[in-house]
Amino acid sequence: MSLKCGIVGLPNVGKSTLFNCLSNAKAQAANFPFCTIEPNVGTITVPDERLTQLAEIVNPERIVPTTIEIVDIAGLVKGASKGEGLGNKFLANIRETDAIIHVLRCFEDGNVVHVDGSVNPVRDKEIIDIELQLKDLESIEGRIAKVMRAAKSGDKDAKRDFDYMTRIKEALEQGKSARTVTPANDEEARLLVDLQLLTSKPVLYVCNVEESSVVKGNAHVESVRVAVKDENAEIIVLGAAIEADIAELETFEERQIFLSDLGLEEPGVGKLIRAAYKLLNLQTYFTAGVKEVRAWTIHKGDTAPKAAGVIHTDFEKGFIRAEVIKYNDYIHYKTEAAVKEAGKMGVEGKEYVVSDGDVMHFRFNV
């Protein structure tokens, strides 16, 4: 399953520094606008202690974590929806992502210039929101014009689509994002996906703070919390400069000492990755054998055949059954044989909804 998050934000908010910490790729990080012009793409590993625990029991030849693709998208300026700056390219890059990681500058530093001359994360957020909303308004007006005649002639499907798109248009005109217009049924949910609106994508706000604010935040962070309280969005606080320092340390012990001195239990990038995973409504199941212990990404609510199809489409087409061990049972009993003997291995059919952490083995016939 290929999943992509785009890191966005105004120039000089710490996007590229954060990207460097998240990814094996290295984007240039400099103290001037438009440092990042082409989107830098990297693959990040989703941290999961359960994978390590399973590997310690199975002792496989290799361990394969699950991943998310991350894209560092060029900085945005006012007028992007009309093609100003790098606007058209920026908007096209966002459209290709599954979720948005919106970095907001929540720190004061006279040595790092701000494109608008002062630090105000709520204003920065609104600049990007407005540009995305304007582009979506342009798109939705075009779609409404196409379906209006059929809707007025009595076509029920066209009338339903027209009504939902009109609600979205009204929200956009009020300065609200498309994600705030909740679909009333499956048909509207499918239409929302089909519309590919920029503001329908889930958003994770990352408040980039100075070292003294990484634990408790600051006034800028609180202003962001108030501004997004009615949005269905996630917020995390981290210091991109601190994360860069952590990334430079060579050993786990050095990193733990550094974190302890700051009063942190783990690097902020770990929290960010897990938050992005949650934002995309994802979960993990595992396969465990002597060849490899591996984490697989699926959507919450996926059935066993759908989960099998992530490994190979033939697994889904020829699905017979799934042998399922709950993660806690695997850790407790240590071996598949012991799990079976305890009666803790489930044999599940096509209707089984996979739970986060399930250890699975599929039987199929093609």
C-alpha positions in Angstrom: 0.0 0.0 0.0 1.6 3.2 -1.2 0.8 6.1 1.1 2.0 9.7 0.8 2.0 12.6 3.1 3.0 16.1 1.9 4.8 18.5 4.2 3.6 22.1 3.6 4.0 25.5 5.1 5.1 29.0 4.4 8.8 29.5 3.5 11.2 29.3 6.5 9.0 27.5 9.0 11.2 24.5 9.3 9.7 22.2 6.7 13.0 21.0 5.1 14.7 20.6 8.4 11.9 18.4 9.6 11.9 16.5 6.3 15.7 15.8 6.8 15.0 14.3 10.2 12.1 12.1 8.9 13.7 10.8 5.7 16.8 9.2 4.4 16.7 11.8 1.7 18.3 15.2 2.4 16.6 18.4 1.3 18.6 21.6 1.4 17.7 23.7 4.5 18.6 27.4 4.2 17.6 30.7 5.7 15.7 32.1 2.7 12.4 31.5 0.9 11.9 29.0 -1.9 14.9 26.9 -0.8 12.9 23.8 -1.7 11.7 24.2 -5.3 11.3 20.6 -6.5 9.5 18.3 -4.1 11.9 16.1 -2.2 10.6 12.5 -1.7 11.7 10.1 0.9 10.5 7.0 2.7 10.0 7.0 6.4 9.8 3.9 8.7 6.8 3.8 11.1 8.2 3.0 14.6 6.5 0.0 16.2 7.9 -1.7 19.2 5.7 -4.7 18.6 7.8 -5.6 15.5 10.9 -5.7 17.6 9.2 -7.9 20.2 8.0 -10.4 17.6 11.5 -10.5 16.0 13.1 -11.3 19.4 10.8 -14.3 19.7 11.0 -15.5 16.1 14.7 -14.6 15.3 14.0 -14.1 11.6 16.6 -13.6 8.8 15.3 -10.0 8.3 12.8 -7.5 9.8 10.7 -5.4 7.5 8.9 -2.4 9.1 6.0 -0.6 7.4 6.6 2.8 5.7 5.0 6.0 4.5 6.2 8.1 1.7 6.8 11.8 2.6 7.1 14.7 0.2 8.7 18.1 1.1 6.6 20.5 -1.0 7.9 24.0 -2.0 6.9 26.9 0.2 3.7 28.8 -0.6 2.9 32.5 -0.9 -0.2 34.6 -1.1 -1.7 34.3 -4.6 -0.7 30.7 -5.2 -4.2 29.8 -6.3 -3.7 32.3 -9.1 -0.3 30.9 -10.0 1.8 33.4 -7.9 5.3 32.2 -6.8 5.4 28.5 -7.2 1.7 28.2 -6.7 0.5 26.0 -9.6 3.3 23.4 -8.9 2.7 23.6 -5.2 -1.0 22.9 -5.6 -0.4 20.0 -8.0 2.0 18.4 -5.6 -0.5 18.6 -2.8 -3.2 17.0 -4.9 -1.1 13.9 -5.3 -0.8 13.3 -1.5 -3.1 11.3 0.9 -2.7 13.7 3.8 -1.1 17.0 4.7 1.5 17.7 7.4 1.2 21.5 7.9 4.2 22.9 9.6 3.6 26.2 11.5 6.4 28.4 12.9 5.8 28.8 16.7 9.2 30.2 17.7 10.8 33.6 17.8 14.3 33.9 16.3 15.5 37.2 14.8 18.2 35.3 12.8 15.6 33.4 10.8 13.6 35.7 8.6 9.8 35.3 8.2 8.3 35.8 4.8 5.7 38.2 6.3 8.0 39.9 8.8 6.6 38.6 12.1 5.7 35.3 13.8 2.0 34.5 13.7 1.2 30.8 13.1 -2.6 31.4 12.9 -2.1 33.9 10.2 0.3 31.6 8.4 -2.2 28.8 8.6 -5.0 31.0 7.2 -2.8 32.0 4.2 -2.4 28.5 3.1 -6.0 27.6 3.9 -7.3 30.5 1.8 -5.2 29.5 -1.2 -6.3 25.9 -1.0 -9.9 27.0 -0.5 -9.8 29.3 -3.5 -8.5 26.6 -5.7 -11.2 24.2 -4.5 -13.9 26.8 -5.0 -12.7 27.1 -8.6 -12.9 23.3 -9.0 -16.3 22.9 -7.3 -17.9 25.7 -9.4 -16.8 23.9 -12.5 -18.3 20.6 -11.3 -21.5 22.2 -10.3 -21.9 23.8 -13.7 -21.6 20.4 -15.3 -24.2 18.7 -13.2 -26.7 21.5 -12.8 -28.8 20.9 -15.9 -29.3 17.2 -15.2 -30.2 18.0 -11.6 -32.9 20.5 -12.7 -34.3 18.0 -15.1 -35.1 15.5 -12.3 -32.1 13.1 -12.4 -32.0 11.9 -8.7 -28.2 11.1 -8.7 -27.4 14.4 -10.3 -29.7 16.2 -7.8 -27.9 14.5 -4.9 -24.5 15.4 -6.2 -25.6 19.0 -6.9 -26.9 19.4 -3.4 -23.7 18.1 -1.7 -21.4 20.1 -4.0 -23.5 23.2 -3.2 -23.0 22.6 0.5 -19.2 22.3 -0.1 -19.3 25.5 -2.2 -21.1 27.4 0.6 -18.6 26.2 3.2 -15.6 27.3 1.0 -17.2 30.7 0.4 -17.4 31.0 4.2 -13.6 30.3 4.6 -14.1 26.7 5.7 -12.4 23.6 4.3 -14.2 20.8 2.4 -13.3 18.4 5.2 -15.8 20.2 7.4 -18.7 19.2 5.2 -19.3 15.7 6.4 -20.9 13.3 3.8 -24.4 12.2 4.8 -24.2 8.8 3.1 -21.9 6.5 1.1 -22.7 8.2 -2.2 -21.6 11.6 -0.9 -18.5 10.0 0.6 -17.6 8.5 -2.8 -18.3 11.9 -4.5 -16.0 13.7 -2.1 -13.2 11.3 -3.0 -13.9 11.7 -6.7 -13.8 15.5 -6.4 -10.2 15.4 -5.3 -10.4 18.6 -3.4 -7.3 19.9 -1.7 -9.1 20.9 1.5 -10.8 17.5 1.9 -7.5 15.9 2.8 -6.8 15.1 6.5 -4.4 17.5 8.2 -1.8 17.2 10.9 -0.6 20.5 12.3 3.0 20.5 13.5 3.9 23.4 15.8 7.6 23.9 15.4 8.9 25.4 18.7 12.2 26.4 20.3 13.9 24.1 22.8 12.4 25.6 25.9 8.8 24.9 24.6 9.1 21.3 23.4 7.5 19.9 26.6 4.8 22.4 27.5 4.4 24.5 24.3 4.0 28.2 24.3 1.5 31.0 23.5 1.8 30.5 19.8 0.9 26.8 20.2 -2.1 27.7 22.3 -3.3 30.1 19.6 -3.1 27.3 17.0 -5.1 24.9 19.3 -7.8 27.5 19.6 -7.8 28.2 15.8 -8.2 24.5 14.8 -10.5 23.3 17.6 -13.4 22.8 15.3 -11.4 21.0 12.6 -11.1 17.3 12.5 -7.3 17.6 12.7 -4.3 16.4 14.8 -1.8 18.7 16.5 1.7 17.8 17.7 4.5 20.0 19.1 8.2 19.5 18.3 11.4 21.4 17.7 12.7 20.8 14.2 16.2 22.1 15.2 16.2 19.7 18.2 15.2 16.8 16.0 18.1 17.7 13.7 20.5 17.6 16.6 19.1 14.2 17.7 19.5 12.8 14.2 23.2 13.7 14.3 23.9 11.5 17.4 25.3 8.2 16.5 24.2 5.9 19.3 20.8 5.0 20.9 22.4 5.8 24.3 23.5 9.3 23.3 20.0 10.0 21.9 18.4 8.8 25.2 20.6 11.0 27.3 19.9 14.0 25.1 16.1 13.4 25.3 16.3 12.9 29.1 18.0 16.2 29.5 15.2 17.9 27.6 12.5 16.0 29.6 11.4 14.0 26.6 10.7 10.2 26.3 11.2 9.9 22.6 12.1 12.0 19.5 9.3 14.2 18.2 9.6 12.6 14.7 8.4 9.3 16.2 5.2 11.0 17.5 4.8 12.7 14.1 5.0 9.5 12.1 2.5 7.7 14.4 0.1 10.8 14.2 0.3 10.7 10.4 -0.4 7.0 10.4 -3.5 7.6 12.6 -4.5 10.6 10.5 -4.7 8.3 7.4 -6.9 5.9 9.4 -4.3 3.1 9.1 -3.4 0.2 11.2 -0.8 -2.6 11.1 -0.9 -6.4 11.0 2.1 -8.7 11.1 3.4 -11.8 9.4 6.0 -13.8 11.3 8.3 -16.6 10.1 11.9 -17.6 10.0 12.5 -15.8 6.7 11.1 -12.5 7.9 9.0 -10.7 10.5 7.1 -8.0 8.7 4.6 -5.2 9.3 1.9 -4.5 6.8 -0.2 -1.4 6.4 -4.0 -1.6 5.9 -7.0 0.7 6.6 -9.0 0.3 9.7 -12.0 -1.9 9.0 -10.3 -3.9 6.2 -11.4 -7.5 6.0 -9.0 -10.5 5.9 -9.0 -10.8 2.1 -8.3 -7.1 1.7 -5.4 -7.4 4.1 -4.1 -10.4 2.2 -4.2 -8.4 -1.0 -1.6 -6.0 0.4 0.9 -8.8 0.2 -0.2 -9.9 -3.3 -3.3 -9.6 -5.4 -3.4 -13.4 -5.8 -3.8 -13.7 -2.0 -7.0 -11.7 -2.2 -8.4 -13.3 -5.3 -7.8 -16.9 -4.1 -8.4 -16.3 -0.4 -9.6 -19.4 1.6 -9.0 -18.5 5.2 -6.7 -16.6 7.6 -5.0 -18.1 10.7 -5.0 -15.3 13.2 -3.0 -14.9 16.5 -3.6 -11.8 18.6 -0.3 -10.0 19.3 -0.6 -10.3 23.1 -1.2 -14.1 22.8 1.9 -14.4 20.5 4.1 -12.6 23.0 2.7 -14.6 25.9 2.9 -18.1 24.4 6.1 -17.4 22.4 5.5 -20.0 19.6 2.7 -20.8 17.2 2.6 -24.4 18.5 2.1 -23.1 22.0 -0.6 -20.7 20.8 -2.5 -23.6 19.0 -2.2 -25.8 22.0 -3.7 -23.1 24.2 -6.6 -22.8 21.7 -5.7 -19.2 21.0 -5.3 -19.4 17.2 -8.4 -18.3 15.3 -9.3 -19.6 11.8 -11.2 -16.7 10.1 -13.1 -16.4 6.9 -13.8 -13.6 4.3 -15.9 -11.5 6.7 -13.2 -11.2 9.4 -12.3 -7.6 10.1 -8.6 -7.4 10.9 -7.6 -5.9 14.3 -4.5 -3.8 14.8 -1.6 -6.0 15.7 -3.0 -9.3 14.4 -0.3 -11.8 13.5 -1.7 -13.5 10.3 -1.0 -16.4 8.0 -3.2 -16.7 4.8 -4.4 -19.8 3.0 -5.2 -19.2 -0.6 -5.7 -21.0 -3.9 -5.2 -19.5 -7.4 
